[in-house]
Structure formats: structure tokens, C-alpha cells
Amino acid sequence: MSVSETASAATRIHSLDFLRGVAILGMLVANIPWHAGDTMSRVIDPDAASVAAWLLQYLVFDQRFLPIFCMLFGAGALLLATRPSAPEQFNRYFLIRMLILFLIGVAHAYLLWPGDILITYAVCSPFLLLALNWSTTRLLVVGILLKSVNLVIAEWPQVYEATLERVLFAWWIDYGDAPSTITEAYAGSYADLFAYNAWRNQFIQWTGLPHFRVWNALGFMLIGMALYKLGVLQGARPSRYYGRMAIVSFGLGMPLVVYGVFARIGVNPTVGPYLGFVTELPLSKLTFLLGCAVSSFGVLAVAHLVFRRFAGQATELVERVGRMALTNYLMHSVIFLLVFHVLEALPFDALDHDVLFALVLATWTFQIAFSRAWLGAFRQGPVEALWRRIASTLALGATAGRRHAQN
């Protein structure tokens, strides 16, 4: 281990690792309906268990953990830039890291699962360099404005269609017909699945970036940088601060979430009739997404309180998941590709949320055990180590080449 690596290991902020682990484990619950099917709103066989799990998905997990992970990503850029071990040419090093992350994301989206978020992070990353020296007020204001754009487009997509889509895509892009349904792709060969992923990525990734991805992700990244500068994200504030933060966040956010869930019940073809509520409500997406965004700060606050109360062996298990966040995130796609396509151990797009929660628990158990065992033998997760090694090698090569040219 080099001197810089030793210093890095010694100065880890354990609360950030724990929060990152919470975010990765929570994101699995939000993502698993898309790993296991074509929609998260469908309940195939409504009964008490499946409908309760469906409600739990929306009330507690959906859109609650991605904001935290975006905030951590923004804070991570700030943390990298301010460490004593930061490379001399930091901007060059950071952009090389993000280029590699972009390529990992492309491979993930096309080879494993089109719901990848790493491409979005990499695309947002150059803007973080511009914001490193912004004041906390400016970071918060711009972050909230970007999130507001995301909310407006979500509730009124015609705003996007009349502006960005018309300028950037509508005049030239043609998606063409899908090569198959997603269920047929999972039941067919890997070539069938790759072809479907390539077709779907046209809009989930590329046209989806200015539609809904960048505004949401970059907004929370800037907010995360502000919260890190304020000492909130890394747990530097007193416990009573996080207690008040949780009360205010949940108090403001959860009523909006509940309204949004009622709106989803009212238009759901199976849950609505099962619960006897089939009324369409206005502003459903705006209220739900705003409520989730606000209440995500409550989740962040509760996570810090839990970390303080139970710090030790119990929280260390989640910390290790967070230290291997990239590996564990990609592992979700590998696991469910094996389960639903390679091994066909379970039917794709045919499971209700109660069964999906059981799969989540099994995956959590495996990843916690795997992360503990791996970091007992190695300093970093396998993908993290490879990412850092390639980035450092390329950055050193670029620096050496530049110095040689100057001489």
C-alpha cells in the first residue's frame, strides 16, 4: 500500500461509508421491480401481502435513496479535491476517473441492465468541478432550481417536448420498432436481450438525460456539496440537529408522498379496485416526487442517528457495503441477470412486490456477507480497485507526457 493509500484509508469518514451503504441497499428496493419486470406499478394478483408490499415500496423506498446517493457523489467530488493526497493536476485526474465511470456505465447499460445511473453521474461530473468553490448558499439555490426543473418536466412533460426534445432530438432521432418485448428478450438468447437493451437505451439513457435524469441528479449533487460544507452530510452536527431535521423533513414530505400514493392507487388497474379507490387526482407526479425529495433528508438524518446509536460491529457491516458501493451496485444487475435470464430460476415480469421483497432480503444478506469477507482480505472492492488503478495510471501517463512535451 502506498503512502497516499495509507493516508486515504486512515482518514475515511465512517459515517459517509455507512450512509453510502444505506443508500445502496435502499436503492435495490427501489430498482428491483425494474430488474425483475417492466414496471413497478403492476400488482398481478392483489391480496393483502402483495398490496401491502406495493404500498411499502412507494411509501418508504421509491425515490428516497437515489437522492442520498447523488448527494454523496457530489460530496465525494469535493472530498477528493480537498484531500492532502489529491493529485497535482486534480481536474485532469477527476475527468479521467469520470470518463472511466462513463465507460463502466455504458457497459452496464448495454450488457447487463438499461436502468444504469452511472452514465448520468459521469455526464454531470464536469459541472461539479465548476462548483467546487461555490458558496453553500449558491450550491443550495442552484441545486434546488435544477430539482425544480425536474419536477416541472415530470408533471408537465409537454414542457420538455416543446423545448429540449424539439431542439435536441425530435428533428433527427427515430427509435424504430422494438426488436421484441422485454419478456421475450429475457426468455430468448443473450443476443436477444442485448438487442433489446440497445434499443431501450436510446431513450432510457441518451434522450432520458435531459428529460429527467440530469436535472434530478445534478441538483442533488450540488445540494450534497453544500451539506458537506455545512458538516451535515458527514454527521458533524449534534444529534438534536438530525432529530429536528428528521421531524421537519418527514412532517413536510410524507403528506405529499401519501397524496401521491393515493393518486397512484386511484389509477392502478388492480390495486385501485382492490382497495376501493379509483379516483384520478391532480398533480400526482409533482406531489409524490417533491414529497420523496423532501423526506429523503429525513432518511439521511435517521441514518446518522442510527449510526451514532449503534456504531460498532453492527454498523460496520453496512459501512463495508458502502465502501464497495460501485461493486455492489453492479452486482445487483449481475445477480438478477443470472436469476431471470441465464438460470431462469424465476419467471421474469411475473412476480408481485411481496416476492420481490424476499429477493431483496436474500440479496442484502449475500452482499453484506460478501462485502465483509472481501474487505477482510482486500482494501477496496474489485471494481473500485480497478477503477482507481486505471485512472491513476492514465493520469500519471498524461502528466508525464505533458512534462516531456514542455521539456
Protein Blocks (a to p, Z undefined) as FASTA:
>chain_A
ZZklmmmmmmpcfklmmmmmmmmmmmmmmmmmmmnmcbfkbcfbgcfklmmmmmmmmmmm
goplmmmmmmmmmmmmmmmmmpmklcfklmlmmmmmmmmmmmmmmmmmmmmomkbcklmm
mmmmmmmmmmmmpcfklmmmmmmmmmmmmmmmmmmmmlmmmmmmmmmmmmmpcgbjafbd
fklmmmmcfklmmmmmmmmmmmmmmmmmmmmmmmmmmmmmmmmmmmmmnommnopacfkl
mmmmmmmmmmmmmmmmmmmmmmmmmmmmklmmmnopacdcehklmmmmmmmmmmmmmmmm
mmmmmmmmmgcjklmmmmmmmmmmmmmmmmmmmmmmmmmmmnomacehiacfklmmmmmm
mmmmmmmmmmmmmmmmmmbdfklmmmmmmmmmmmmmmmmmmmmmmZZ
